[in-house]
Amino acid sequence: MTNTATLEPVQSETNPRNNGEQSFSALVAAHTIELPGTDWVSRLATGLDRENIRCLPLSFRICKRLFDIAAALTLMVLTAPLMLTAAILIKITSPGPLIYSQTRVGLNLRSKKKPDRRQEELLPDDPAFQCRRSGRDRREIMNYGRLFTIYKFRTMRTDAEKHGAQFAKQGDARITPIGKFLRRTRIDELPQLWNILKGDMSLIGPRPERPEFMMKLQEHIPNFIDRLGLKPGMTGIAQVVNGYDNELEGFRRKVSYDLLYLQNCCLWNDIKILFRTVRTVITGDGAL
């Protein structure tokens, strides 16, 4: 298991947005030119650099939301027997709640070039500055994106994080016997259909991270936040190609895959991602 606390610092020469001097278009180019395992992704010749969801055509955004609602409702009906079976198995095999809720970081539409007015107007020795510093952690978390509560079937023991938040690892002893099956088949993700209906998530998009990990990942991968220009998704290019991430290099690749999707977000690519998701569910590739 690799915990964010043990991640090695990123050297300045490997930072695609060193000190914020590089344009977003250069960042995108640096991350999406050649990515192994993505030759099936259709590249769009738009001539535009998409920074977030607002750069997508309004008609496509409306269609994507309508498709999310229709798909979530359909999947809820089709998988209802499966979810009921999963709930019964969880209940009879381990003590604790059926559903595990967790805070995640979602869509971020903040301007990347907007200066911090508070830092410009207040001096470090100003009492007001000190008061605002006391709430620094809360502001930092909120600056990463909109926080929301994600829902999943519980796959770990109730005391899984008694020593604090940590990534799952291969052969993790905290995972219950039925939890291993639910994770391999991605059945544990099905309650997120409710997140899609609520508008917290999309069917396809970047995988949402926990705020505790976001703070560390942004520290070591300064452009990690740039992947939050779209609503987080149940599946996506990173999920079907990269699988679960629990080491620094995997998280760097995640930025690349998510920026690739942002730049080439279209109905045809969404359909291809869905078909590859079905294959991933059947094979269990990338599961922990």
Secondary structure, DSSP 8 states (H G I E B T S, - for coil): ---GGG-----GGG-TTGGG-S-HHHHHHHHHS--TT-TTS----------SGGGS-HHHHHHHHHHHHHHHHHHHHHTHHHHHHHHHHHHHHSSS-SEEEEEEE------SS---HHHHH--TT-HHHHHHHTTHHHHHHHHH--EEEEEEE--B-TTTTTT------TT-TTB-HHHHHHHHTTGGGTTHHHHHHHTS-EEES---B-HHHHHHHHHHSTTGGGGGGS--EEE-HHHHHT-S--SHHHHHHHHHHHHHHHHT--HHHHHHHHHHHHHHHHHTTT--
